[in-house]
Amino acid sequence: MQQNFFGLQGMEQLLAQIPLLSSFYYQTFALIVFDENQYSTVISTTDFAAFQRALQSELIIAQETPIAADQRVKVVEAISLALQNDQNSYGSIFVFTESLLIDDQNDSAVFRLIEFDKAQVHIYFSTSSSLTSAGIKNSILYDIAAFSGGSIVIGRSGVAINYISSFLPAAHDTIGGDVQFSNNCINGGGQNFTVNVDGTTKYVVLIATGAELTPQLIISDGEMNSYGSLIVAQLLTNGTNQNGLYTVNIRLSSYAAANSQCFLFSRINSDTSAFFGVTSSPTDDFTDSSISISPTNYILSHVSTQFGVYNLQAKLFDYENSSLQLGNSISFDNRPSDVCSYEFQSQQFSCPTTTSGRFRIQVSGMLNGNVQFTRSSFSQCNVISECINGQLVNGTCACNQYWRGINCEIPLCINGGTRNKYVCKCAIGYHGINCQFPDCDVSLVEVDLTILTDSSATITYAGFNGVKNMLIEFLEQGFTISDTKMRIALIHVSDFAFYFKQINVQNNFNETRSLLLRDFYVQGRKGPAFFRGLSLVIDSENLLRPDVKRLTVLISGSNAGDGTNVTQSAIEVGALRQAGIGVYGITFGPYVDANDTELRAILGGPQYISDVYSYGTQSQTISWLTDLVCPQ
């Protein structure tokens, strides 16, 4: 029986710390373990007790049957299905491995199986492996983690439970901040991080995460912990025994890059949970992590406790000097509890002046029984340079209809829709980013749709295949592909590879799906091929039907400066619109220009561009495309 890379000692450490997970119970668990010989174990469950029993079983210690290359997709698919079946939970997939496992050319189907709005994928490579950072970054596993909003960690074996715990959503308060290191940190310098502990706190877990660094963390009592980018301390406070502020000094290992970034979080287990954030509008019922430089800012707070709350107030402290209070204390007023998730709203305040622009918000109050609670979070003054869905007016974003937030990045969900972070979940009968559109019968949609897909040097093989698979899922909603309903063409844009299927040839779904699955990806600079693709749409205009909606969608992930003829492409876009063809764009990929500089110049402004594939989820992109093709 082959023992995997955790080893028996590592498994003992894993099982000894498993009770820590019980406080983070509201979670779909999924765990994949591969050893160096590609033996595997898969666990997927929403039942914590079952998860614990599975961890204690022999399966995770050893597995006799090796996993073949053609079975790897099924492994990920099984976990993806388990996550999808649990409609209400946030999912995480954890992959522990000593090898890259997935062949970029043969197993790209793994990429499309991850429904990014349901699960993040976290990859843990054991340091006992011989893998290099460069090799990992060139693997599809790296792309999967990046696109799903997950993580890559290279660390020691035997601390698996720490790694899992660091990414589970907290059942109680989560507060955190980030530290940007400089050269003197490598030479033994450090930065401080402050954690509030009060009489309601049962225990505190400090978690450090980062890319390619091994922080050493020194708790204020002098205890040294060196768990890599994982849990670094558990403080069992036992109520009032260890009240006060805890300071953690972080020092980078000697091989870490000077500009490495580490994120340190604390998770507090307490019977009293206080959630709060900042907003620029007192009528909103959501918060952000940063505030505008204007004087119209508010703190919204929700306190979950079995006791009554009174004397609620907030104080602002300097980020570098945690004891330096900025300005006067800020009091709170009650909000209508029947219509608001946050029942307390602070007085109006201005963004404080600090050296770094960051500051700490400390909210405290009294509970019946004269017990004080204190919670902290970090914020920063946001000098607004761009409004994603609005216009910049005197340093503040004036948001378009159905959008809120400092940068107009938060959607308002209408027609009975509910919001989860930055995504609207629409009620039955509606769709759209804001749930603003009644559902249409996609089988009856009449449209001529041309897709231009980019494969420039900034886009990986996995990313490009992810776009193709997204388009397949879009079509699998039930569109009728025929000469009388939907007709579709795909143009691949690259200097080194070019493929075009005439639009009138596509008359059934199977042919279209086969076209989209065609493996013609070549990594290179798209250069002048971009506007040549637009020219092809014009050349095929006689094939388009004048009595139906005609659309062209550019899907691109690169910045200006890769050889694209922006001016000529913009001219071609103008010609298409003159001919009655709507032209839009979708940004995608981890390397996309945050300001969409190139696409905005080509298409004429942000109103023609969807950022949801870059900053949201695949399902949002599909919803956005559906909005385009459906009659309004």
PENORTA-V916923 format. One record per residue. SS is DSSP state (H for helix, E for strand, C for the rest). PHI is phi in degrees with one decimal (999 if undefined). NEAR is the number of other C-alpha atoms within 10 Angstrom. Layout:
SS_PHI_NEAR / SS_PHI_NEAR
//
This chain:
C_999_8 / C_-84.8_14 / E_-85.0_18 / C_-84.0_22 / C_-71.3_23 / C_-64.6_25 / H_77.0_14 / H_-64.8_14 / H_-63.7_10 / H_-63.0_18 / H_-67.9_20 / H_-62.4_13 / H_-64.2_16 / H_-61.0_19 / H_-72.6_15 / H_-66.2_11 / C_-102.2_14 / H_-59.9_17 / H_-57.9_12 / H_-58.3_14 / H_-68.7_19 / H_-63.5_13 / H_-80.8_15 / H_-114.8_17 / C_-74.6_17 / C_-78.0_19 / C_-161.2_22 / E_-87.3_27 / E_-94.7_25 / E_-144.8_24 / E_-137.2_21 / E_-120.1_19 / E_-123.6_24 / E_-118.4_25 / C_-101.0_23 / C_-66.4_18 / C_-98.2_16 / C_67.2_21 / E_-79.5_20 / E_-141.7_24 / E_-134.8_23 / E_-124.1_18 / E_-126.9_20 / E_-147.0_20 / E_-163.0_18 / C_-102.6_19 / C_-98.8_13 / H_-61.7_17 / H_-61.3_12 / H_-65.8_14 / H_-62.5_18 / H_-67.0_15 / H_-62.6_10 / H_-65.3_17 / H_-63.5_18 / H_-83.4_16 / C_-77.9_10 / H_-70.7_11 / H_-58.3_16 / H_-77.2_23 / C_-82.6_22 / E_-156.3_22 / C_-144.2_20 / C_-80.8_11 / C_-94.8_12 / E_-70.4_15 / C_-95.8_17 / C_-79.3_11 / H_-59.0_14 / H_-76.1_11 / H_-97.7_12 / H_-65.2_18 / H_-60.1_18 / H_-66.3_14 / H_-60.9_17 / H_-67.9_22 / H_-62.9_18 / H_-61.4_15 / H_-71.5_26 / H_-60.3_23 / H_-64.6_14 / H_-62.4_18 / H_-66.9_27 / H_-68.0_18 / H_-72.5_12 / C_-95.7_15 / C_-71.3_11 / C_-105.1_12 / C_-103.9_16 / C_-89.7_18 / E_-105.2_27 / E_-137.0_25 / E_-111.9_26 / E_-115.0_24 / E_-116.7_20 / E_-109.8_22 / E_-155.8_25 / C_-113.3_22 / C_-138.7_17 / C_-73.2_19 / C_65.7_20 / C_-93.6_17 / C_-78.4_13 / C_-56.7_17 / C_-79.9_11 / C_-99.4_11 / C_-112.9_17 / C_-65.3_21 / H_-63.9_19 / H_-56.6_22 / H_-59.1_25 / H_-76.2_21 / H_-80.2_18 / C_-87.9_25 / C_-86.9_18 / C_-64.3_22 / C_-84.5_18 / C_-111.8_21 / E_-153.0_22 / E_-101.7_23 / E_-111.0_24 / E_-114.8_25 / E_-110.4_22 / E_-118.6_21 / E_-100.7_21 / E_-70.6_24 / C_-72.7_15 / C_-73.2_13 / C_-80.5_15 / C_-99.0_10 / C_-68.8_15 / C_-100.1_10 / H_-60.5_10 / H_-63.3_8 / H_-64.4_10 / H_-64.6_17 / H_-65.7_12 / C_-92.2_14 / C_-94.8_18 / H_-68.4_24 / H_-59.9_25 / H_-61.8_20 / H_-67.3_26 / H_-61.1_26 / H_-62.0_20 / H_-66.1_18 / H_-71.0_27 / C_-89.1_22 / C_77.4_18 / C_-90.4_20 / E_-151.3_22 / E_-123.9_23 / E_-132.1_22 / E_-108.5_24 / E_-151.3_22 / C_-75.9_19 / C_-74.7_18 / C_92.1_20 / C_-125.8_20 / H_-61.8_23 / H_-66.3_21 / H_-61.8_22 / H_-64.0_24 / H_-61.1_20 / H_-60.8_21 / H_-67.2_21 / H_-112.6_19 / C_-77.8_19 / C_-66.6_18 / C_-71.9_19 / C_-77.8_17 / C_-128.1_17 / E_-70.7_19 / E_-128.3_19 / E_-127.8_17 / E_-168.7_20 / E_-158.6_18 / E_-118.1_15 / E_-122.6_15 / E_-97.7_12 / C_-86.5_21 / C_-129.2_17 / H_-57.3_14 / H_-67.2_12 / H_-69.1_18 / H_-63.7_18 / C_-87.5_12 / C_110.6_12 / C_-73.9_14 / C_-160.2_20 / E_-125.6_15 / E_-104.2_14 / E_-139.3_21 / E_-110.2_22 / E_-123.0_20 / E_-85.7_20 / E_-130.9_26 / C_-133.2_21 / C_-67.0_18 / C_-92.4_22 / E_-84.3_25 / E_-90.0_19 / E_-156.7_17 / E_-126.6_20 / E_-115.0_19 / E_-100.2_22 / E_-126.8_23 / E_-114.9_25 / E_-129.6_25 / E_-175.7_20 / C_-101.1_16 / C_54.0_19 / C_-143.6_21 / C_-123.1_26 / C_-70.2_25 / E_-102.1_21 / E_-117.3_23 / E_-112.8_19 / E_-71.4_18 / C_-61.4_12 / C_-84.4_9 / C_95.2_9 / C_-68.9_9 / E_-97.9_13 / E_-128.3_14 / C_-135.8_14 / C_-106.0_21 / C_65.9_25 / C_-93.3_26 / C_-133.3_26 / E_-65.1_24 / E_-112.0_23 / E_-165.4_21 / E_-124.5_14 / E_-105.1_16 / E_-84.6_14 / C_-83.7_18 / C_50.8_13 / C_78.4_15 / C_-98.0_13 / C_-69.0_13 / C_-131.7_17 / C_-68.8_15 / E_125.9_14 / E_-103.9_13 / E_-109.3_16 / E_-114.5_17 / E_-116.1_22 / E_-103.7_16 / E_-106.7_24 / E_-127.5_20 / C_-80.3_27 / C_-70.5_16 / C_-66.5_14 / C_-91.6_10 / C_-73.3_18 / C_-68.4_16 / C_-63.6_15 / C_-100.4_10 / C_-63.2_16 / E_-124.1_19 / E_-119.9_22 / E_-114.6_15 / E_-116.1_23 / E_-126.4_21 / E_-120.8_24 / E_-119.1_21 / E_-107.1_27 / E_-98.6_22 / E_-154.0_21 / C_-73.9_14 / C_-113.6_18 / E_-111.4_20 / E_-121.5_21 / E_-113.7_19 / E_-155.6_24 / E_-164.9_20 / E_-111.0_24 / E_-151.1_25 / C_-101.6_24 / C_-129.8_17 / C_-70.5_18 / C_-91.3_10 / C_-77.5_15 / C_-124.6_13 / C_-144.6_22 / C_-129.4_23 / E_-131.0_16 / C_-92.6_15 / C_-135.9_21 / E_-125.7_27 / E_-83.4_23 / C_-77.5_20 / C_-73.1_16 / C_-80.2_13 / C_-98.5_16 / E_-126.9_20 / E_-139.1_23 / E_-106.7_28 / E_-104.3_26 / E_-139.0_24 / E_-126.8_16 / E_-117.9_18 / E_-103.7_14 / C_-158.3_13 / C_-83.6_10 / C_-105.3_14 / C_-74.7_11 / E_-117.6_18 / E_-147.9_14 / E_56.6_12 / E_-75.4_22 / E_-150.2_21 / E_-125.7_21 / E_-129.6_17 / E_-107.6_25 / E_-125.8_22 / E_-64.5_21 / C_-69.7_24 / C_-75.8_16 / C_-110.1_11 / C_-66.2_16 / C_-96.1_11 / C_-86.3_11 / E_-79.6_16 / C_-105.2_17 / C_79.6_13 / C_-85.8_10 / C_-65.4_13 / E_-115.7_17 / E_-88.6_17 / E_-120.5_20 / E_-118.0_13 / E_-75.8_11 / C_-113.3_18 / C_-61.0_10 / C_-70.3_10 / C_-81.2_7 / C_-125.6_9 / C_-122.8_14 / C_-72.8_15 / C_-101.4_22 / C_-89.5_18 / E_-125.3_21 / E_-132.5_23 / E_-80.2_21 / C_-66.0_17 / C_-67.1_16 / E_-147.5_16 / C_-96.1_15 / C_-65.3_23 / C_-72.4_17 / C_-92.2_15 / C_-135.0_15 / C_-64.4_9 / C_-91.0_11 / C_86.1_15 / E_-104.2_21 / E_-156.5_27 / E_-107.3_23 / E_-99.8_24 / E_-114.8_18 / E_-107.0_23 / E_-136.8_20 / E_-166.2_18 / E_-111.8_17 / E_-105.8_19 / C_-55.5_11 / C_100.0_8 / C_58.4_10 / E_-104.2_13 / E_-92.1_17 / E_-121.5_22 / E_-140.5_22 / E_-133.5_22 / E_-127.4_24 / E_-148.3_21 / E_-114.2_20 / E_-142.7_21 / E_-151.6_21 / E_-81.4_20 / E_-103.1_19 / C_-79.5_15 / C_-74.4_17 / C_-115.0_12 / C_-150.4_16 / C_-113.7_21 / C_-64.5_21 / C_-129.5_22 / E_178.5_20 / E_-125.8_16 / E_-83.6_16 / E_-128.8_11 / C_52.9_9 / C_82.4_15 / E_-129.7_22 / E_-80.0_22 / E_-98.6_19 / E_-79.0_21 / C_-68.5_13 / C_-56.9_12 / C_73.4_16 / E_-131.9_19 / E_-138.9_23 / C_105.2_26 / C_-59.5_28 / C_-104.5_23 / C_56.9_21 / C_-101.1_16 / E_-104.5_23 / E_-79.2_21 / C_-89.6_22 / C_-100.0_22 / C_-109.8_21 / C_55.0_16 / C_85.1_13 / C_-76.1_19 / E_-121.4_16 / E_-107.1_16 / E_-120.0_10 / C_59.9_10 / C_-108.6_15 / E_-128.3_21 / E_-88.9_21 / E_-103.3_20 / C_-82.7_21 / C_-70.8_15 / C_-58.4_12 / C_101.8_12 / E_-134.3_18 / E_-148.2_24 / C_111.1_23 / C_-58.9_25 / C_-108.6_23 / C_59.8_25 / C_-88.9_18 / E_-111.5_18 / E_-64.9_17 / C_-59.6_17 / C_-112.3_17 / C_-80.7_12 / H_-64.3_18 / H_-68.4_13 / H_-102.7_15 / C_-65.8_21 / C_-110.8_24 / E_-158.4_24 / E_-106.3_26 / E_-118.3_21 / E_-114.6_22 / E_-109.6_20 / E_-106.8_20 / E_-110.3_22 / E_-95.0_29 / C_-140.8_28 / C_-75.2_26 / C_-64.1_16 / C_-86.3_20 / C_-111.2_22 / C_-82.3_23 / H_-59.1_20 / H_-63.3_26 / H_-63.6_24 / H_-64.6_24 / H_-68.1_22 / H_-62.7_25 / H_-64.6_23 / H_-60.9_21 / H_-69.4_21 / H_-63.0_19 / H_-64.5_19 / H_-62.5_20 / H_-62.6_16 / H_-58.9_18 / H_-71.4_19 / C_-70.9_12 / C_-66.9_13 / C_122.7_14 / C_-62.6_19 / C_-94.1_20 / E_-93.7_24 / C_-159.4_16 / C_-68.2_18 / C_-104.8_15 / C_-113.9_17 / E_-87.5_25 / E_-121.6_27 / E_-137.0_24 / E_-131.5_21 / E_-124.1_22 / E_-116.0_21 / E_-96.6_23 / E_-107.9_31 / C_-166.8_25 / C_-68.1_18 / C_-106.2_15 / C_-145.8_15 / C_-145.6_15 / E_-139.8_14 / E_-142.8_14 / C_-110.3_15 / C_-58.6_16 / C_-68.8_20 / C_-84.2_15 / C_-85.0_14 / C_-76.7_19 / C_-131.6_18 / C_-155.4_16 / H_-66.0_20 / H_-60.8_11 / H_-65.2_13 / H_-65.8_21 / H_-62.6_17 / H_-62.1_11 / H_-61.7_19 / H_-67.4_19 / H_-80.4_14 / C_-55.7_12 / C_-91.0_11 / C_-115.7_14 / C_-70.6_21 / C_-135.0_21 / C_-82.6_19 / C_178.2_18 / C_-84.6_22 / C_-79.4_24 / C_49.3_20 / C_-69.5_18 / H_-63.4_22 / H_-63.6_27 / H_-75.0_23 / H_-64.5_17 / H_-63.8_25 / H_-64.0_25 / H_-63.2_18 / H_-63.4_14 / H_-62.6_26 / H_-64.5_18 / H_-61.8_10 / C_-94.5_12 / H_-58.2_17 / H_-66.9_9 / H_-86.3_13 / C_-85.0_20 / C_-85.6_15 / C_-73.3_13 / C_-99.2_8 / C_-127.5_15 / E_-66.2_20 / E_-122.4_23 / E_-133.2_22 / E_-127.4_23 / E_-121.2_20 / E_-93.6_24 / E_-113.2_24 / E_-140.1_26 / C_-129.8_28 / C_-111.8_27 / C_-87.9_19 / C_-64.3_15 / C_105.9_11 / C_-101.6_16 / C_102.3_15 / C_-66.4_21 / C_-85.5_19 / H_-64.2_21 / H_-61.8_12 / H_-66.0_16 / H_-63.2_23 / H_-63.9_19 / H_-63.9_15 / H_-65.4_23 / H_-62.1_25 / H_-60.1_18 / H_-66.1_15 / H_-63.2_21 / H_-67.9_14 / H_-61.3_10 / C_-84.9_13 / C_86.1_14 / C_-106.5_22 / E_-72.7_18 / E_-123.3_20 / E_-135.2_25 / E_-140.1_23 / E_-126.5_22 / E_-90.9_25 / C_-153.2_28 / C_100.3_23 / C_-70.9_20 / C_-109.1_14 / C_-65.8_20 / C_-63.5_17 / C_-59.9_12 / C_-100.0_15 / C_51.9_23 / H_-54.3_15 / H_-69.1_21 / H_-64.9_28 / H_-62.7_18 / H_-67.1_15 / H_-74.5_24 / H_-93.7_22 / C_99.1_16 / C_140.8_13 / H_-68.0_20 / H_-67.3_13 / H_-100.1_15 / E_-123.0_20 / E_-106.0_21 / C_-94.7_21 / H_-66.6_21 / H_-74.2_23 / H_-77.1_20 / H_-116.8_19 / C_-122.9_20 / C_-132.7_20 / H_-62.5_27 / H_-63.6_20 / H_-65.6_22 / H_-62.9_25 / H_-61.8_22 / H_-62.7_16 / H_-63.0_19 / H_-63.7_18 / H_-62.5_20 / H_-59.7_19 / H_-64.4_18 / H_-84.2_19 / C_-75.1_18 / C_-68.0_17 / C_-110.5_9
//
